[in-house]
């Protein structure tokens, strides 16, 4: 991530830090709860994103297929998105894992390097468990919109996503990278995806809705065939100068029509951002023990996760590639994943038996209460 991205991210991230400063100032750095009783299951949370997004389903998958073998009862908790997740992982008791977008993580690091002490307090104790996959960035417009490509959104009224969300920071960063100017305050809104789509198709006070989610994104996948008469997705033209600027930070992607049969007739060229599973630099022996078990279970049950979980797990590689400057893996989980991967290469894999209390269907549908 370049120095220019630090400047790109500064505006929104600084405002997010300011919004949260009052609450954060009243909080102290995370103090771990009393260790669980021997042989008791640990009660942990993973903070994700919207109820209708991909992150929360991935969290439920981890709760169903990975956590039981680690003697953890893991609750997948909705949130406003990546930026809120950084705060909650840093300060909220019980939160041991979080989903965070790569550009949000980097934005905090850049702000810390630039002298923002609150950003430093938030991000420096965070550690990566596993890089996940690329999340697609969708730009939704009305079916009758004159816009066809992402590079045409410069003068549009854009909904960037809720304040505190990774979507909002990514939208700001991407817009600035493309047009070398901040999102105009007068024409930018920060509504939820659902509320913004209602504005887009209802009173038409919004022209473009930015949505970030790994495909298939539930919000878009659940739409009825009539949706084609109301909305469509903008395409990315990689040959346009603005798109070339965006591709210096983000990744080329394709939104596949097969994932959204009620919305798309053809595949749509798009952009993507990387998703990460992160934790805190926990030092309490009991917490380290449970997170080590979690990492070992993640490795041992990874093929089961890919078979039974969200389709996005098929895009995840159980590997620990080199991270950018300022990033670090959590040593406890990294050690277990590395050792487990070595052991799996040495002997045939035997699929463990599922020990959870909910069926996969109940978990994915959000009907699992444990």
C-alpha positions as a Python dict, from the first residue, in 0.01 Angstrom:
ca = {
    (1, 'X'): (0, 0, 0),
    (2, 'X'): (150, 332, -107),
    (3, 'X'): (187, 659, 82),
    (4, 'X'): (-83, 794, -147),
    (5, 'X'): (-328, 539, -7),
    (6, 'X'): (-256, 672, 341),
    (7, 'X'): (-371, 1014, 222),
    (8, 'X'): (-665, 857, 41),
    (9, 'X'): (-781, 681, 356),
    (10, 'X'): (-709, 965, 598),
    (11, 'X'): (-1032, 1158, 549),
    (12, 'X'): (-1287, 890, 627),
    (13, 'X'): (-1075, 699, 875),
    (14, 'X'): (-1006, 1014, 1075),
    (15, 'X'): (-1379, 1089, 1086),
    (16, 'X'): (-1453, 732, 1195),
    (17, 'X'): (-1194, 758, 1470),
    (18, 'X'): (-1344, 1087, 1578),
    (19, 'X'): (-1696, 941, 1588),
    (20, 'X'): (-1570, 656, 1803),
    (21, 'X'): (-1333, 863, 2016),
    (22, 'X'): (-1586, 941, 2287),
    (23, 'X'): (-1674, 578, 2339),
    (24, 'X'): (-1318, 456, 2297),
    (25, 'X'): (-1187, 712, 2544),
    (26, 'X'): (-1409, 563, 2812),
    (27, 'X'): (-1276, 215, 2741),
    (28, 'X'): (-952, 62, 2854),
    (29, 'X'): (-744, -180, 2651),
    (30, 'X'): (-890, -527, 2644),
    (31, 'X'): (-864, -718, 2971),
    (32, 'X'): (-932, -1084, 2926),
    (33, 'X'): (-1206, -1250, 3122),
    (34, 'X'): (-1141, -1510, 3388),
    (35, 'X'): (-1032, -1842, 3245),
    (36, 'X'): (-1300, -2101, 3178),
    (37, 'X'): (-1350, -2387, 3419),
    (38, 'X'): (-1158, -2704, 3329),
    (39, 'X'): (-1331, -2904, 3052),
    (40, 'X'): (-1581, -2621, 2995),
    (41, 'X'): (-1638, -2481, 2648),
    (42, 'X'): (-1505, -2134, 2586),
    (43, 'X'): (-1769, -1874, 2498),
    (44, 'X'): (-1625, -1666, 2212),
    (45, 'X'): (-1759, -1428, 1949),
    (46, 'X'): (-1655, -1348, 1594),
    (47, 'X'): (-1766, -1009, 1458),
    (48, 'X'): (-1863, -1014, 1092),
    (49, 'X'): (-2081, -766, 898),
    (50, 'X'): (-2440, -735, 774),
    (51, 'X'): (-2698, -1006, 846),
    (52, 'X'): (-2738, -1045, 469),
    (53, 'X'): (-2371, -1041, 379),
    (54, 'X'): (-2109, -1311, 327),
    (55, 'X'): (-1902, -1254, 642),
    (56, 'X'): (-2175, -1359, 884),
    (57, 'X'): (-2228, -1687, 695),
    (58, 'X'): (-1855, -1755, 708),
    (59, 'X'): (-1864, -1687, 1082),
    (60, 'X'): (-2148, -1935, 1121),
    (61, 'X'): (-1953, -2190, 918),
    (62, 'X'): (-1659, -2153, 1155),
    (63, 'X'): (-1897, -2190, 1450),
    (64, 'X'): (-2047, -2506, 1301),
    (65, 'X'): (-1753, -2692, 1147),
    (66, 'X'): (-1442, -2563, 1328),
    (67, 'X'): (-1521, -2437, 1679),
    (68, 'X'): (-1674, -2760, 1824),
    (69, 'X'): (-1352, -2959, 1786),
    (70, 'X'): (-1171, -2675, 1966),
    (71, 'X'): (-1415, -2689, 2260),
    (72, 'X'): (-1539, -2341, 2168),
    (73, 'X'): (-1896, -2217, 2143),
    (74, 'X'): (-1850, -1949, 1880),
    (75, 'X'): (-2120, -1689, 1816),
    (76, 'X'): (-2119, -1518, 1476),
    (77, 'X'): (-2220, -1159, 1549),
    (78, 'X'): (-2340, -903, 1291),
    (79, 'X'): (-2180, -560, 1275),
    (80, 'X'): (-2153, -250, 1058),
    (81, 'X'): (-1842, -397, 897),
    (82, 'X'): (-1463, -402, 905),
    (83, 'X'): (-1396, -68, 1076),
    (84, 'X'): (-1638, -142, 1359),
    (85, 'X'): (-1486, -490, 1385),
    (86, 'X'): (-1143, -340, 1455),
    (87, 'X'): (-1288, -143, 1748),
    (88, 'X'): (-1486, -436, 1883),
    (89, 'X'): (-1198, -682, 1861),
    (90, 'X'): (-981, -429, 2044),
    (91, 'X'): (-1223, -345, 2325),
    (92, 'X'): (-1528, -573, 2351),
    (93, 'X'): (-1510, -866, 2598),
    (94, 'X'): (-1568, -1206, 2441),
    (95, 'X'): (-1476, -1099, 2087),
    (96, 'X'): (-1179, -1313, 1988),
    (97, 'X'): (-1203, -1315, 1608),
    (98, 'X'): (-1306, -1071, 1336),
    (99, 'X'): (-1342, -1036, 960),
    (100, 'X'): (-1154, -734, 823),
    (101, 'X'): (-1095, -605, 470),
    (102, 'X'): (-733, -560, 367),
    (103, 'X'): (-760, -191, 277),
    (104, 'X'): (-929, -113, 609),
    (105, 'X'): (-653, -292, 802),
    (106, 'X'): (-391, -107, 597),
    (107, 'X'): (-567, 228, 643),
    (108, 'X'): (-538, 195, 1022),
    (109, 'X'): (-170, 104, 989),
    (110, 'X'): (-109, 404, 764),
    (111, 'X'): (-284, 640, 1003),
    (112, 'X'): (-85, 500, 1295),
    (113, 'X'): (237, 553, 1101),
    (114, 'X'): (126, 910, 1029),
    (115, 'X'): (98, 979, 1403),
    (116, 'X'): (-265, 901, 1487),
    (117, 'X'): (-229, 753, 1837),
    (118, 'X'): (-582, 611, 1852),
    (119, 'X'): (-528, 428, 1522),
    (120, 'X'): (-206, 286, 1667),
    (121, 'X'): (-378, 166, 1985),
    (122, 'X'): (-643, -4, 1776),
    (123, 'X'): (-438, -176, 1509),
    (124, 'X'): (-97, -260, 1657),
    (125, 'X'): (-224, -544, 1883),
    (126, 'X'): (-424, -706, 1599),
    (127, 'X'): (-288, -1017, 1433),
    (128, 'X'): (-379, -1212, 1120),
    (129, 'X'): (-500, -1569, 1152),
    (130, 'X'): (-554, -1641, 783),
    (131, 'X'): (-590, -1448, 457),
    (132, 'X'): (-923, -1550, 309),
    (133, 'X'): (-1036, -1446, -39),
    (134, 'X'): (-1114, -1153, -265),
    (135, 'X'): (-1445, -973, -199),
    (136, 'X'): (-1622, -831, -499),
    (137, 'X'): (-1712, -461, -512),
    (138, 'X'): (-2056, -403, -666),
    (139, 'X'): (-2179, -71, -799),
    (140, 'X'): (-2558, -92, -832),
    (141, 'X'): (-2759, 154, -1043),
    (142, 'X'): (-3118, 178, -1165),
    (143, 'X'): (-3205, -24, -1471),
    (144, 'X'): (-3267, 297, -1668),
    (145, 'X'): (-2948, 471, -1548),
    (146, 'X'): (-2734, 639, -1818),
    (147, 'X'): (-2428, 495, -1640),
    (148, 'X'): (-2273, 173, -1769),
    (149, 'X'): (-1920, 169, -1625),
    (150, 'X'): (-1765, 230, -1284),
    (151, 'X'): (-1541, 506, -1419),
    (152, 'X'): (-1858, 708, -1499),
    (153, 'X'): (-1969, 753, -1134),
    (154, 'X'): (-1767, 1069, -1062),
    (155, 'X'): (-2065, 1311, -1059),
    (156, 'X'): (-2325, 1064, -931),
    (157, 'X'): (-2500, 1064, -594),
    (158, 'X'): (-2332, 770, -425),
    (159, 'X'): (-2424, 571, -115),
    (160, 'X'): (-2087, 468, 27),
    (161, 'X'): (-2213, 230, 297),
    (162, 'X'): (-2270, 282, 671),
    (163, 'X'): (-2019, 489, 867),
    (164, 'X'): (-1793, 251, 1053),
    (165, 'X'): (-1810, -7, 776),
    (166, 'X'): (-1537, -139, 553),
    (167, 'X'): (-1763, -63, 258),
    (168, 'X'): (-1758, 310, 339),
    (169, 'X'): (-1380, 324, 369),
    (170, 'X'): (-1330, 117, 54),
    (171, 'X'): (-1573, 333, -143),
    (172, 'X'): (-1389, 648, -35),
    (173, 'X'): (-1048, 497, -107),
    (174, 'X'): (-1152, 362, -445),
    (175, 'X'): (-1321, 688, -550),
    (176, 'X'): (-1017, 893, -455),
    (177, 'X'): (-783, 653, -631),
    (178, 'X'): (-989, 677, -950),
    (179, 'X'): (-1062, 1049, -958),
    (180, 'X'): (-792, 1203, -734),
    (181, 'X'): (-1063, 1381, -534),
    (182, 'X'): (-1263, 1295, -220),
    (183, 'X'): (-1622, 1181, -232),
    (184, 'X'): (-1831, 1503, -238),
    (185, 'X'): (-2002, 1552, 99),
    (186, 'X'): (-2312, 1703, -58),
    (187, 'X'): (-2385, 1402, -277),
    (188, 'X'): (-2264, 1114, -59),
    (189, 'X'): (-2485, 919, 182),
    (190, 'X'): (-2400, 653, 440),
    (191, 'X'): (-2709, 433, 452),
    (192, 'X'): (-2730, 57, 491),
    (193, 'X'): (-2736, -143, 170),
    (194, 'X'): (-3105, -216, 208),
    (195, 'X'): (-3206, 145, 279),
    (196, 'X'): (-2988, 272, -3),
    (197, 'X'): (-3144, 34, -256),
    (198, 'X'): (-3487, 159, -151),
    (199, 'X'): (-3370, 516, -213),
    (200, 'X'): (-3218, 413, -544),
    (201, 'X'): (-3538, 259, -677),
    (202, 'X'): (-3793, 460, -475),
    (203, 'X'): (-3751, 836, -452),
    (204, 'X'): (-3436, 810, -671),
    (205, 'X'): (-3236, 1034, -438),
    (206, 'X'): (-2941, 795, -480),
    (207, 'X'): (-2780, 713, -816),
    (208, 'X'): (-2523, 449, -718),
    (209, 'X'): (-2512, 202, -428),
    (210, 'X'): (-2173, 54, -339),
    (211, 'X'): (-2189, -298, -193),
    (212, 'X'): (-1894, -516, -95),
    (213, 'X'): (-1945, -887, -37),
    (214, 'X'): (-1803, -1218, -149),
    (215, 'X'): (-2019, -1379, -411),
    (216, 'X'): (-2278, -1507, -394),
    (217, 'X'): (-2385, -1212, -177),
    (218, 'X'): (-2713, -1300, -7),
    (219, 'X'): (-2866, -955, -55),
    (220, 'X'): (-2828, -978, -433),
    (221, 'X'): (-2870, -1354, -468),
    (222, 'X'): (-3209, -1345, -289),
    (223, 'X'): (-3358, -1093, -533),
    (224, 'X'): (-3656, -1199, -743),
    (225, 'X'): (-3655, -1202, -1126),
    (226, 'X'): (-3834, -865, -1125),
    (227, 'X'): (-3512, -712, -994),
    (228, 'X'): (-3379, -699, -1350),
    (229, 'X'): (-3642, -437, -1427),
    (230, 'X'): (-3524, -220, -1137),
    (231, 'X'): (-3146, -245, -1102),
    (232, 'X'): (-2825, -357, -1272),
    (233, 'X'): (-2450, -362, -1205),
    (234, 'X'): (-2188, -131, -1351),
    (235, 'X'): (-1896, -287, -1537),
    (236, 'X'): (-1524, -216, -1498),
    (237, 'X'): (-1336, -123, -1812),
    (238, 'X'): (-972, -204, -1724),
    (239, 'X'): (-844, 6, -2013),
    (240, 'X'): (-987, 332, -1879),
    (241, 'X'): (-734, 556, -1695),
    (242, 'X'): (-951, 574, -1381),
    (243, 'X'): (-981, 195, -1371),
    (244, 'X'): (-606, 156, -1413),
    (245, 'X'): (-556, 378, -1108),
    (246, 'X'): (-798, 162, -904),
    (247, 'X'): (-617, -156, -1009),
    (248, 'X'): (-299, -30, -841),
    (249, 'X'): (-465, -102, -505),
    (250, 'X'): (-754, -338, -579),
    (251, 'X'): (-783, -661, -775),
    (252, 'X'): (-959, -749, -1102),
    (253, 'X'): (-1260, -975, -1050),
    (254, 'X'): (-1564, -1118, -1227),
    (255, 'X'): (-1920, -1121, -1090),
    (256, 'X'): (-2064, -1442, -1231),
    (257, 'X'): (-2417, -1456, -1370),
    (258, 'X'): (-2453, -1811, -1235),
    (259, 'X'): (-2441, -1668, -883),
    (260, 'X'): (-2719, -1415, -954),
    (261, 'X'): (-2953, -1576, -1208),
    (262, 'X'): (-3241, -1341, -1118),
    (263, 'X'): (-3026, -1033, -1168),
    (264, 'X'): (-2764, -1100, -1437),
    (265, 'X'): (-2775, -1241, -1788),
    (266, 'X'): (-2399, -1215, -1839),
    (267, 'X'): (-2084, -1206, -1626),
    (268, 'X'): (-1977, -858, -1514),
    (269, 'X'): (-1611, -746, -1491),
    (270, 'X'): (-1554, -592, -1146),
    (271, 'X'): (-1304, -505, -874),
    (272, 'X'): (-1229, -682, -546),
    (273, 'X'): (-1063, -632, -207),
    (274, 'X'): (-899, -903, 10),
    (275, 'X'): (-1069, -1036, 325),
    (276, 'X'): (-876, -1147, 637),
    (277, 'X'): (-958, -1346, 949),
    (278, 'X'): (-790, -1161, 1237),
    (279, 'X'): (-755, -1183, 1613),
    (280, 'X'): (-592, -991, 1901),
    (281, 'X'): (-244, -1050, 2042),
    (282, 'X'): (-383, -1240, 2339),
    (283, 'X'): (-135, -1339, 2610),
    (284, 'X'): (-357, -1516, 2865),
    (285, 'X'): (-256, -1882, 2863),
    (286, 'X'): (-614, -2010, 2858),
    (287, 'X'): (-706, -1795, 2557),
    (288, 'X'): (-392, -1897, 2371),
    (289, 'X'): (-478, -2262, 2436),
    (290, 'X'): (-827, -2230, 2288),
    (291, 'X'): (-712, -2030, 1987),
    (292, 'X'): (-441, -2289, 1924),
    (293, 'X'): (-710, -2557, 1928),
    (294, 'X'): (-918, -2346, 1692),
    (295, 'X'): (-630, -2315, 1445),
    (296, 'X'): (-560, -2689, 1461),
    (297, 'X'): (-928, -2764, 1399),
    (298, 'X'): (-934, -2516, 1112),
    (299, 'X'): (-654, -2706, 945),
    (300, 'X'): (-789, -3054, 1018),
    (301, 'X'): (-1146, -2969, 913),
    (302, 'X'): (-1063, -2737, 625),
    (303, 'X'): (-1181, -2973, 351),
    (304, 'X'): (-1508, -3020, 539),
    (305, 'X'): (-1544, -2643, 559),
    (306, 'X'): (-1496, -2616, 183),
    (307, 'X'): (-1743, -2897, 119),
    (308, 'X'): (-2020, -2792, 357),
    (309, 'X'): (-1972, -2419, 405),
    (310, 'X'): (-2026, -2107, 196),
    (311, 'X'): (-1897, -2139, -166),
    (312, 'X'): (-1637, -1870, -91),
    (313, 'X'): (-1440, -2120, 120),
    (314, 'X'): (-1341, -2287, -207),
    (315, 'X'): (-1147, -1970, -291),
    (316, 'X'): (-951, -1985, 36),
    (317, 'X'): (-607, -2146, 52),
    (318, 'X'): (-487, -2280, 385),
    (319, 'X'): (-157, -2099, 363),
    (320, 'X'): (36, -1823, 541),
    (321, 'X'): (186, -1606, 267),
    (322, 'X'): (414, -1313, 345),
    (323, 'X'): (224, -1011, 475),
    (324, 'X'): (278, -642, 410),
    (325, 'X'): (488, -413, 630),
    (326, 'X'): (322, -363, 970),
    (327, 'X'): (116, -681, 938),
    (328, 'X'): (187, -990, 1149),
    (329, 'X'): (41, -1336, 1202),
    (330, 'X'): (-71, -1445, 1548),
    (331, 'X'): (218, -1678, 1648),
    (332, 'X'): (-8, -1921, 1835),
    (333, 'X'): (-235, -1991, 1538),
    (334, 'X'): (42, -1968, 1279),
    (335, 'X'): (240, -2239, 1462),
    (336, 'X'): (-60, -2475, 1471),
    (337, 'X'): (-156, -2417, 1107),
    (338, 'X'): (202, -2471, 989),
    (339, 'X'): (244, -2789, 1196),
    (340, 'X'): (-92, -2926, 1090),
    (341, 'X'): (-27, -2856, 722),
    (342, 'X'): (304, -3042, 747),
    (343, 'X'): (136, -3338, 917),
    (344, 'X'): (-141, -3348, 656),
    (345, 'X'): (116, -3369, 378),
    (346, 'X'): (281, -3660, 556),
    (347, 'X'): (-28, -3877, 597),
    (348, 'X'): (-370, -3928, 434),
    (349, 'X'): (-646, -3702, 560),
    (350, 'X'): (-931, -3860, 758),
    (351, 'X'): (-1247, -3651, 772),
    (352, 'X'): (-1353, -3592, 1135),
    (353, 'X'): (-1709, -3639, 1247),
    (354, 'X'): (-1923, -3328, 1290),
    (355, 'X'): (-1997, -3270, 1659),
    (356, 'X'): (-2208, -2954, 1642),
    (357, 'X'): (-2572, -2927, 1750),
    (358, 'X'): (-2712, -2763, 1435),
    (359, 'X'): (-2749, -2887, 1080),
    (360, 'X'): (-2565, -2696, 807),
    (361, 'X'): (-2900, -2579, 671),
    (362, 'X'): (-3002, -2435, 1009),
    (363, 'X'): (-2669, -2258, 1045),
    (364, 'X'): (-2667, -2101, 698),
    (365, 'X'): (-3028, -1989, 734),
    (366, 'X'): (-2953, -1828, 1068),
    (367, 'X'): (-3186, -2064, 1254),
    (368, 'X'): (-2917, -2203, 1481),
    (369, 'X'): (-2949, -2047, 1826),
    (370, 'X'): (-2639, -2205, 1980),
}
